[in-house]
């Protein structure tokens, strides 16, 4: 794990990168839709995001797309007491 100032950078996160999103009408069996709605609710996603997630997983598992690596930057609390001692000595 590398530290970038007050940000902690981790680079072990694989994602599927899309350039643009396009609207597409979808006809779907009502039982399949109901199952997707339940699954989306369990995963705290919208139904649209859940359908896209499932499609992505299928594309990856069948070798139709490649995964790319993305760096995720997280904000981390900083212990300011370490830095405050340095500034008082000047």
C-alpha positions as CSV (number, residue, x, y, z in Angstrom):
1,X,0.0,0.0,0.0
2,X,1.4,3.4,-1.0
3,X,0.7,6.6,0.8
4,X,0.1,9.8,-1.2
5,X,0.0,12.6,1.3
6,X,-3.3,12.2,3.2
7,X,-4.7,9.8,0.7
8,X,-4.2,6.1,0.8
9,X,-3.9,4.5,-2.7
10,X,-4.6,0.9,-3.3
11,X,-4.2,-0.8,-6.7
12,X,-5.7,-4.2,-6.5
13,X,-9.1,-3.4,-7.9
14,X,-10.2,-4.9,-11.3
15,X,-12.9,-3.1,-13.2
16,X,-14.5,-3.1,-16.6
17,X,-14.2,0.3,-18.2
18,X,-17.0,1.7,-20.4
19,X,-16.5,4.8,-22.6
20,X,-20.2,5.7,-22.8
21,X,-23.5,4.4,-21.7
22,X,-26.2,4.0,-24.3
23,X,-30.0,3.6,-23.6
24,X,-31.4,0.3,-24.8
25,X,-35.0,-0.9,-24.5
26,X,-35.1,-4.4,-23.0
27,X,-38.0,-6.9,-23.1
28,X,-37.6,-9.4,-20.3
29,X,-39.6,-12.2,-18.8
30,X,-41.5,-11.0,-15.7
31,X,-40.1,-13.8,-13.5
32,X,-36.6,-13.0,-14.6
33,X,-37.2,-9.3,-13.9
34,X,-38.7,-10.1,-10.4
35,X,-35.6,-12.2,-9.6
36,X,-33.3,-9.4,-10.8
37,X,-35.3,-6.9,-8.7
38,X,-34.8,-9.1,-5.6
39,X,-31.1,-9.6,-6.3
40,X,-30.6,-5.8,-7.0
41,X,-32.3,-5.0,-3.6
42,X,-30.0,-7.5,-1.8
43,X,-26.9,-5.9,-3.4
44,X,-28.2,-2.3,-2.9
45,X,-28.1,-1.6,-6.6
46,X,-30.7,-0.4,-9.1
47,X,-32.2,-3.0,-11.3
48,X,-30.5,-1.4,-14.3
49,X,-27.1,-1.6,-12.5
50,X,-27.8,-5.2,-11.5
51,X,-28.6,-6.2,-15.1
52,X,-25.4,-4.5,-16.3
53,X,-23.4,-6.2,-13.6
54,X,-24.7,-9.6,-14.6
55,X,-24.1,-8.9,-18.3
56,X,-20.5,-7.8,-17.5
57,X,-19.8,-10.9,-15.5
58,X,-21.1,-13.1,-18.3
59,X,-18.9,-11.2,-20.9
60,X,-15.8,-11.6,-18.7
61,X,-16.4,-15.3,-17.9
62,X,-16.9,-16.1,-21.6
63,X,-13.8,-14.2,-22.6
64,X,-15.7,-11.5,-24.6
65,X,-14.1,-8.6,-22.8
66,X,-10.8,-8.0,-20.9
67,X,-10.5,-6.6,-17.4
68,X,-8.3,-3.5,-16.8
69,X,-6.7,-2.4,-13.6
70,X,-7.9,0.8,-11.9
71,X,-6.3,2.5,-9.0
72,X,-8.7,3.3,-6.2
73,X,-8.0,6.3,-4.0
74,X,-9.5,6.4,-0.5
75,X,-9.5,9.3,1.9
76,X,-7.9,8.4,5.3
77,X,-7.9,10.4,8.6
78,X,-4.6,11.9,9.4
79,X,-3.1,12.1,12.8
80,X,-2.5,15.9,13.0
81,X,-0.7,15.7,16.4
82,X,2.5,14.4,14.7
83,X,2.6,17.5,12.4
84,X,1.6,20.0,15.1
85,X,4.7,19.2,17.2
86,X,7.0,20.0,14.2
87,X,5.4,23.4,13.6
88,X,5.7,24.6,17.2
89,X,9.5,24.1,17.3
90,X,10.2,26.7,14.5
